[in-house]
Amino acid sequence: MAQTLAEQAQQLIELAERNGAASNFLFKTTFKSFQTQLKILNELETVINEEGAMVTKEYVKGRKNVYTNPAIVQYNKTVDSANKTAITLMDIIKRFENK
C-alpha cells in the first residue's frame, strides 16, 4: 500500500528523532520548507485534476488558444525542489547517525 505524503513526512521526523537530528535548527527549518512544498504540491495537483492538462484561453476577439496548464510547469518545479529538500533532510539526518 502506498504511503501518503503526510505518512512519509512523519517517517522522516521519526528517523530524525531516532538519530538525534529532530531538534537541530537546520533540520527544523528545512523540514518546515519541505512541509510547505508538500502543501503547494497538493494544491497544484488539485488544480490540475480540476482543470485538466490542457486549458483554453480566450482572447478579446473570441479566438481560443489551447495550451498546457501552467500549473503543470509549477508542479514539476515544486517536485524538483521538494526532492532536493528531501535529499538535504536525509543528509542532515545521516550526519547525526554516528554521533
N, CA, C and O atoms as a GROMACS GRO file, in nm:
protein
  396
    1MET      N    1   0.084  -0.119   0.000
    1MET     CA    2   0.000   0.000   0.000
    1MET      C    3   0.089   0.125   0.000
    1MET      O    4   0.182   0.136   0.080
    2ALA      N    5   0.060   0.216  -0.087
    2ALA     CA    6   0.138   0.339  -0.097
    2ALA      C    7   0.111   0.431   0.022
    2ALA      O    8  -0.002   0.442   0.070
    3GLN      N    9   0.215   0.494   0.067
    3GLN     CA   10   0.201   0.587   0.178
    3GLN      C   11   0.163   0.724   0.127
    3GLN      O   12   0.199   0.764   0.016
    4THR      N   13   0.089   0.796   0.210
    4THR     CA   14   0.058   0.934   0.177
    4THR      C   15   0.181   1.019   0.203
    4THR      O   16   0.275   0.976   0.270
    5LEU      N   17   0.180   1.140   0.148
    5LEU     CA   18   0.292   1.232   0.172
    5LEU      C   19   0.304   1.263   0.321
    5LEU      O   20   0.415   1.274   0.372
    6ALA      N   21   0.193   1.275   0.389
    6ALA     CA   22   0.195   1.304   0.534
    6ALA      C   23   0.261   1.189   0.610
    6ALA      O   24   0.337   1.212   0.704
    7GLU      N   25   0.231   1.066   0.570
    7GLU     CA   26   0.292   0.949   0.635
    7GLU      C   27   0.442   0.944   0.610
    7GLU      O   28   0.520   0.911   0.700
    8GLN      N   29   0.483   0.978   0.490
    8GLN     CA   30   0.624   0.980   0.458
    8GLN      C   31   0.696   1.090   0.536
    8GLN      O   32   0.808   1.071   0.583
    9ALA      N   33   0.631   1.206   0.548
    9ALA     CA   34   0.689   1.316   0.627
    9ALA      C   35   0.704   1.273   0.772
    9ALA      O   36   0.805   1.304   0.836
   10GLN      N   37   0.604   1.203   0.824
   10GLN     CA   38   0.609   1.155   0.963
   10GLN      C   39   0.726   1.057   0.980
   10GLN      O   40   0.792   1.058   1.084
   11GLN      N   41   0.751   0.975   0.882
   11GLN     CA   42   0.865   0.882   0.889
   11GLN      C   43   0.998   0.957   0.895
   11GLN      O   44   1.090   0.915   0.965
   12LEU      N   45   1.007   1.068   0.821
   12LEU     CA   46   1.128   1.149   0.828
   12LEU      C   47   1.150   1.204   0.968
   12LEU      O   48   1.262   1.204   1.019
   13ILE      N   49   1.042   1.250   1.030
   13ILE     CA   50   1.052   1.303   1.167
   13ILE      C   51   1.097   1.193   1.262
   13ILE      O   52   1.184   1.214   1.346
   14GLU      N   53   1.038   1.075   1.250
   14GLU     CA   54   1.074   0.963   1.338
   14GLU      C   55   1.220   0.923   1.320
   14GLU      O   56   1.290   0.895   1.417
   15LEU      N   57   1.266   0.921   1.196
   15LEU     CA   58   1.406   0.890   1.168
   15LEU      C   59   1.497   0.996   1.230
   15LEU      O   60   1.600   0.964   1.289
   16ALA      N   61   1.458   1.122   1.215
   16ALA     CA   62   1.536   1.232   1.272
   16ALA      C   63   1.540   1.222   1.424
   16ALA      O   64   1.643   1.249   1.486
   17GLU      N   65   1.428   1.184   1.485
   17GLU     CA   66   1.425   1.169   1.631
   17GLU      C   67   1.517   1.056   1.676
   17GLU      O   68   1.590   1.070   1.774
   18ARG      N   69   1.513   0.944   1.605
   18ARG     CA   70   1.600   0.830   1.641
   18ARG      C   71   1.747   0.866   1.630
   18ARG      O   72   1.830   0.817   1.707
   19ASN      N   73   1.780   0.951   1.534
   19ASN     CA   74   1.921   0.987   1.513
   19ASN      C   75   1.963   1.114   1.586
   19ASN      O   76   2.078   1.155   1.578
   20GLY      N   77   1.871   1.176   1.656
   20GLY     CA   78   1.903   1.296   1.733
   20GLY      C   79   1.907   1.424   1.652
   20GLY      O   80   1.961   1.524   1.698
   21ALA      N   81   1.852   1.422   1.531
   21ALA     CA   82   1.857   1.541   1.445
   21ALA      C   83   1.731   1.626   1.454
   21ALA      O   84   1.730   1.739   1.406
   22ALA      N   85   1.625   1.574   1.516
   22ALA     CA   86   1.496   1.642   1.514
   22ALA      C   87   1.498   1.780   1.579
   22ALA      O   88   1.421   1.868   1.540
   23SER      N   89   1.585   1.800   1.676
   23SER     CA   90   1.590   1.930   1.744
   23SER      C   91   1.691   2.026   1.682
   23SER      O   92   1.705   2.140   1.726
   24ASN      N   93   1.762   1.980   1.580
   24ASN     CA   94   1.861   2.062   1.511
   24ASN      C   95   1.792   2.173   1.432
   24ASN      O   96   1.695   2.148   1.360
   25PHE      N   97   1.844   2.295   1.445
   25PHE     CA   98   1.784   2.411   1.378
   25PHE      C   99   1.776   2.391   1.227
   25PHE      O  100   1.673   2.420   1.166
   26LEU      N  101   1.884   2.342   1.167
   26LEU     CA  102   1.885   2.323   1.023
   26LEU      C  103   1.780   2.220   0.980
   26LEU      O  104   1.711   2.240   0.880
   27PHE      N  105   1.767   2.112   1.056
   27PHE     CA  106   1.665   2.013   1.024
   27PHE      C  107   1.526   2.074   1.035
   27PHE      O  108   1.442   2.057   0.947
   28LYS      N  109   1.501   2.147   1.144
   28LYS     CA  110   1.368   2.205   1.166
   28LYS      C  111   1.329   2.301   1.054
   28LYS      O  112   1.217   2.294   1.002
   29THR      N  113   1.420   2.390   1.017
   29THR     CA  114   1.386   2.489   0.915
   29THR      C  115   1.373   2.424   0.777
   29THR      O  116   1.286   2.463   0.698
   30THR      N  117   1.457   2.327   0.749
   30THR     CA  118   1.448   2.258   0.620
   30THR      C  119   1.320   2.175   0.614
   30THR      O  120   1.255   2.168   0.509
   31PHE      N  121   1.284   2.112   0.724
   31PHE     CA  122   1.162   2.032   0.727
   31PHE      C  123   1.039   2.122   0.711
   31PHE      O  124   0.941   2.083   0.647
   32LYS      N  125   1.043   2.240   0.769
   32LYS     CA  126   0.932   2.335   0.753
   32LYS      C  127   0.916   2.373   0.605
   32LYS      O  128   0.804   2.380   0.554
   33SER      N  129   1.027   2.396   0.537
   33SER     CA  130   1.023   2.424   0.393
   33SER      C  131   0.965   2.306   0.317
   33SER      O  132   0.886   2.324   0.224
   34PHE      N  133   1.004   2.185   0.355
   34PHE     CA  134   0.954   2.064   0.292
   34PHE      C  135   0.802   2.053   0.308
   34PHE      O  136   0.731   2.018   0.213
   35GLN      N  137   0.753   2.083   0.427
   35GLN     CA  138   0.608   2.079   0.450
   35GLN      C  139   0.536   2.180   0.362
   35GLN      O  140   0.429   2.150   0.308
   36THR      N  141   0.592   2.297   0.347
   36THR     CA  142   0.532   2.399   0.260
   36THR      C  143   0.529   2.351   0.116
   36THR      O  144   0.429   2.368   0.046
   37GLN      N  145   0.638   2.290   0.072
   37GLN     CA  146   0.643   2.238  -0.064
   37GLN      C  147   0.537   2.129  -0.085
   37GLN      O  148   0.474   2.124  -0.191
   38LEU      N  149   0.517   2.043   0.014
   38LEU     CA  150   0.415   1.938   0.003
   38LEU      C  151   0.276   1.998  -0.006
   38LEU      O  152   0.190   1.949  -0.080
   39LYS      N  153   0.252   2.105   0.070
   39LYS     CA  154   0.123   2.173   0.066
   39LYS      C  155   0.099   2.233  -0.073
   39LYS      O  156  -0.010   2.220  -0.128
   40ILE      N  157   0.201   2.296  -0.127
   40ILE     CA  158   0.190   2.354  -0.262
   40ILE      C  159   0.164   2.245  -0.365
   40ILE      O  160   0.080   2.262  -0.454
   41LEU      N  161   0.233   2.133  -0.353
   41LEU     CA  162   0.212   2.022  -0.446
   41LEU      C  163   0.068   1.972  -0.440
   41LEU      O  164   0.007   1.945  -0.544
   42ASN      N  165   0.014   1.959  -0.320
   42ASN     CA  166  -0.125   1.915  -0.306
   42ASN      C  167  -0.221   2.013  -0.373
   42ASN      O  168  -0.315   1.972  -0.440
   43GLU      N  169  -0.197   2.142  -0.354
   43GLU     CA  170  -0.284   2.244  -0.413
   43GLU      C  171  -0.274   2.243  -0.565
   43GLU      O  172  -0.375   2.252  -0.634
   44LEU      N  173  -0.152   2.232  -0.618
   44LEU     CA  174  -0.133   2.228  -0.762
   44LEU      C  175  -0.196   2.102  -0.823
   44LEU      O  176  -0.254   2.107  -0.931
   45GLU      N  177  -0.183   1.992  -0.753
   45GLU     CA  178  -0.244   1.868  -0.800
   45GLU      C  179  -0.396   1.881  -0.809
   45GLU      O  180  -0.458   1.832  -0.903
   46THR      N  181  -0.454   1.947  -0.712
   46THR     CA  182  -0.599   1.971  -0.714
   46THR      C  183  -0.637   2.055  -0.836
   46THR      O  184  -0.734   2.024  -0.905
   47VAL      N  185  -0.562   2.160  -0.861
   47VAL     CA  186  -0.589   2.247  -0.977
   47VAL      C  187  -0.578   2.167  -1.107
   47VAL      O  188  -0.665   2.178  -1.193
   48ILE      N  189  -0.474   2.088  -1.120
   48ILE     CA  190  -0.454   2.009  -1.241
   48ILE      C  191  -0.568   1.909  -1.259
   48ILE      O  192  -0.619   1.891  -1.370
   49ASN      N  193  -0.608   1.844  -1.150
   49ASN     CA  194  -0.718   1.747  -1.158
   49ASN      C  195  -0.850   1.814  -1.196
   49ASN      O  196  -0.930   1.757  -1.270
   50GLU      N  197  -0.872   1.934  -1.146
   50GLU     CA  198  -0.997   2.005  -1.175
   50GLU      C  199  -0.998   2.064  -1.316
   50GLU      O  200  -1.100   2.060  -1.385
   51GLU      N  201  -0.885   2.120  -1.359
   51GLU     CA  202  -0.880   2.190  -1.487
   51GLU      C  203  -0.834   2.101  -1.602
   51GLU      O  204  -0.865   2.129  -1.718
   52GLY      N  205  -0.761   1.996  -1.572
   52GLY     CA  206  -0.707   1.909  -1.676
   52GLY      C  207  -0.570   1.956  -1.721
   52GLY      O  208  -0.521   2.061  -1.680
   53ALA      N  209  -0.509   1.875  -1.806
   53ALA     CA  210  -0.374   1.905  -1.854
   53ALA      C  211  -0.372   2.017  -1.958
   53ALA      O  212  -0.273   2.089  -1.970
   54MET      N  213  -0.481   2.031  -2.030
   54MET     CA  214  -0.490   2.135  -2.133
   54MET      C  215  -0.597   2.236  -2.090
   54MET      O  216  -0.704   2.200  -2.042
   55VAL      N  217  -0.565   2.363  -2.110
   55VAL     CA  218  -0.660   2.470  -2.077
   55VAL      C  219  -0.677   2.560  -2.200
   55VAL      O  220  -0.591   2.566  -2.287
   56THR      N  221  -0.788   2.630  -2.203
   56THR     CA  222  -0.818   2.718  -2.315
   56THR      C  223  -0.821   2.862  -2.266
   56THR      O  224  -0.880   2.893  -2.162
   57LYS      N  225  -0.756   2.947  -2.340
   57LYS     CA  226  -0.757   3.090  -2.311
   57LYS      C  227  -0.828   3.158  -2.426
   57LYS      O  228  -0.796   3.137  -2.543
   58GLU      N  229  -0.925   3.240  -2.392
   58GLU     CA  230  -1.000   3.310  -2.495
   58GLU      C  231  -0.951   3.454  -2.503
   58GLU      O  232  -0.941   3.524  -2.402
   59TYR      N  233  -0.922   3.496  -2.625
   59TYR     CA  234  -0.874   3.630  -2.646
   59TYR      C  235  -0.992   3.725  -2.669
   59TYR      O  236  -1.106   3.681  -2.680
   60VAL      N  237  -0.963   3.854  -2.676
   60VAL     CA  238  -1.066   3.958  -2.686
   60VAL      C  239  -1.160   3.936  -2.805
   60VAL      O  240  -1.280   3.956  -2.791
   61LYS      N  241  -1.108   3.896  -2.917
   61LYS     CA  242  -1.190   3.879  -3.036
   61LYS      C  243  -1.257   3.742  -3.042
   61LYS      O  244  -1.310   3.704  -3.146
   62GLY      N  245  -1.254   3.670  -2.932
   62GLY     CA  246  -1.322   3.541  -2.926
   62GLY      C  247  -1.240   3.423  -2.974
   62GLY      O  248  -1.286   3.309  -2.970
   63ARG      N  249  -1.119   3.449  -3.017
   63ARG     CA  250  -1.033   3.338  -3.058
   63ARG      C  251  -0.988   3.259  -2.936
   63ARG      O  252  -0.960   3.316  -2.830
   64LYS      N  253  -0.982   3.130  -2.952
   64LYS     CA  254  -0.940   3.045  -2.841
   64LYS      C  255  -0.804   2.983  -2.872
   64LYS      O  256  -0.774   2.948  -2.986
   65ASN      N  257  -0.726   2.972  -2.768
   65ASN     CA  258  -0.595   2.912  -2.778
   65ASN      C  259  -0.585   2.802  -2.673
   65ASN      O  260  -0.606   2.829  -2.554
   66VAL      N  261  -0.554   2.681  -2.713
   66VAL     CA  262  -0.540   2.569  -2.620
   66VAL      C  263  -0.391   2.552  -2.590
   66VAL      O  264  -0.307   2.551  -2.680
   67TYR      N  265  -0.360   2.539  -2.462
   67TYR     CA  266  -0.221   2.521  -2.423
   67TYR      C  267  -0.212   2.439  -2.295
   67TYR      O  268  -0.313   2.418  -2.226
   68THR      N  269  -0.094   2.395  -2.264
   68THR     CA  270  -0.071   2.314  -2.144
   68THR      C  271  -0.099   2.397  -2.019
   68THR      O  272  -0.060   2.513  -2.011
   69ASN      N  273  -0.167   2.337  -1.925
   69ASN     CA  274  -0.200   2.404  -1.800
   69ASN      C  275  -0.070   2.452  -1.732
   69ASN      O  276   0.019   2.371  -1.707
   70PRO      N  277  -0.060   2.582  -1.703
   70PRO     CA  278   0.063   2.632  -1.639
   70PRO      C  279   0.088   2.573  -1.501
   70PRO      O  280   0.200   2.578  -1.450
   71ALA      N  281  -0.016   2.517  -1.440
   71ALA     CA  282   0.003   2.453  -1.309
   71ALA      C  283   0.095   2.332  -1.320
   71ALA      O  284   0.160   2.295  -1.222
   72ILE      N  285   0.100   2.270  -1.437
   72ILE     CA  286   0.186   2.153  -1.456
   72ILE      C  287   0.333   2.193  -1.447
   72ILE      O  288   0.413   2.124  -1.384
   73VAL      N  289   0.368   2.305  -1.508
   73VAL     CA  290   0.506   2.354  -1.502
   73VAL      C  291   0.544   2.383  -1.357
   73VAL      O  292   0.652   2.346  -1.311
   74GLN      N  293   0.455   2.450  -1.286
   74GLN     CA  294   0.483   2.484  -1.146
   74GLN      C  295   0.490   2.358  -1.060
   74GLN      O  296   0.572   2.349  -0.968
   75TYR      N  297   0.404   2.261  -1.090
   75TYR     CA  298   0.406   2.134  -1.017
   75TYR      C  299   0.541   2.066  -1.034
   75TYR      O  300   0.602   2.021  -0.937
   76ASN      N  301   0.587   2.058  -1.159
   76ASN     CA  302   0.715   1.993  -1.186
   76ASN      C  303   0.832   2.065  -1.118
   76ASN      O  304   0.923   2.000  -1.066
   77LYS      N  305   0.830   2.197  -1.118
   77LYS     CA  306   0.935   2.274  -1.049
   77LYS      C  307   0.931   2.249  -0.899
   77LYS      O  308   1.036   2.236  -0.835
   78THR      N  309   0.811   2.242  -0.844
   78THR     CA  310   0.798   2.219  -0.700
   78THR      C  311   0.839   2.078  -0.663
   78THR      O  312   0.898   2.057  -0.556
   79VAL      N  313   0.810   1.980  -0.749
   79VAL     CA  314   0.855   1.842  -0.725
   79VAL      C  315   1.008   1.839  -0.720
   79VAL      O  316   1.066   1.777  -0.631
   80ASP      N  317   1.073   1.904  -0.817
   80ASP     CA  318   1.219   1.908  -0.817
   80ASP      C  319   1.273   1.969  -0.688
   80ASP      O  320   1.366   1.917  -0.627
   81SER      N  321   1.212   2.078  -0.648
   81SER     CA  322   1.255   2.147  -0.526
   81SER      C  323   1.232   2.059  -0.403
   81SER      O  324   1.318   2.050  -0.316
   82ALA      N  325   1.117   1.995  -0.397
   82ALA     CA  326   1.086   1.908  -0.282
   82ALA      C  327   1.182   1.789  -0.277
   82ALA      O  328   1.223   1.747  -0.169
   83ASN      N  329   1.216   1.735  -0.393
   83ASN     CA  330   1.312   1.623  -0.396
   83ASN      C  331   1.448   1.666  -0.343
   83ASN      O  332   1.512   1.593  -0.268
   84LYS      N  333   1.492   1.784  -0.382
   84LYS     CA  334   1.620   1.836  -0.333
   84LYS      C  335   1.615   1.862  -0.183
   84LYS      O  336   1.712   1.838  -0.112
   85THR      N  337   1.502   1.911  -0.136
   85THR     CA  338   1.486   1.937   0.007
   85THR      C  339   1.486   1.805   0.084
   85THR      O  340   1.545   1.797   0.192
   86ALA      N  341   1.422   1.702   0.029
   86ALA     CA  342   1.421   1.571   0.094
   86ALA      C  343   1.562   1.514   0.103
   86ALA      O  344   1.600   1.454   0.204
   87ILE      N  345   1.640   1.531  -0.003
   87ILE     CA  346   1.780   1.485  -0.002
   87ILE      C  347   1.859   1.560   0.106
   87ILE      O  348   1.939   1.499   0.177
   88THR      N  349   1.836   1.689   0.117
   88THR     CA  350   1.903   1.769   0.221
   88THR      C  351   1.864   1.719   0.360
   88THR      O  352   1.949   1.707   0.448
   89LEU      N  353   1.735   1.690   0.379
   89LEU     CA  354   1.690   1.638   0.508
   89LEU      C  355   1.759   1.506   0.542
   89LEU      O  356   1.803   1.485   0.654
   90MET      N  357   1.768   1.418   0.443
   90MET     CA  358   1.833   1.290   0.466
   90MET      C  359   1.982   1.308   0.497
   90MET      O  360   2.037   1.237   0.581
   91ASP      N  361   2.046   1.403   0.430
   91ASP     CA  362   2.186   1.432   0.459
   91ASP      C  363   2.204   1.482   0.603
   91ASP      O  364   2.297   1.441   0.672
   92ILE      N  365   2.114   1.568   0.647
   92ILE     CA  366   2.121   1.620   0.784
   92ILE      C  367   2.105   1.504   0.883
   92ILE      O  368   2.181   1.493   0.979
   93ILE      N  369   2.006   1.419   0.857
   93ILE     CA  370   1.982   1.305   0.947
   93ILE      C  371   2.102   1.213   0.950
   93ILE      O  372   2.142   1.166   1.057
   94LYS      N  373   2.162   1.186   0.834
   94LYS     CA  374   2.278   1.096   0.828
   94LYS      C  375   2.397   1.151   0.905
   94LYS      O  376   2.474   1.075   0.963
   95ARG      N  377   2.413   1.282   0.906
   95ARG     CA  378   2.525   1.342   0.980
   95ARG      C  379   2.513   1.318   1.130
   95ARG      O  380   2.613   1.318   1.202
   96PHE      N  381   2.391   1.296   1.177
   96PHE     CA  382   2.369   1.272   1.319
   96PHE      C  383   2.376   1.123   1.354
   96PHE      O  384   2.379   1.089   1.472
   97GLU      N  385   2.379   1.035   1.255
   97GLU     CA  386   2.377   0.890   1.279
   97GLU      C  387   2.493   0.844   1.366
   97GLU      O  388   2.474   0.762   1.456
   98ASN      N  389   2.609   0.893   1.340
   98ASN     CA  390   2.728   0.843   1.408
   98ASN      C  391   2.767   0.922   1.532
   98ASN      O  392   2.872   0.898   1.592
   99LYS      N  393   2.684   1.017   1.570
   99LYS     CA  394   2.718   1.099   1.687
   99LYS      C  395   2.666   1.039   1.813
   99LYS      O  396   2.686   1.095   1.921
   0.00000   0.00000   0.00000
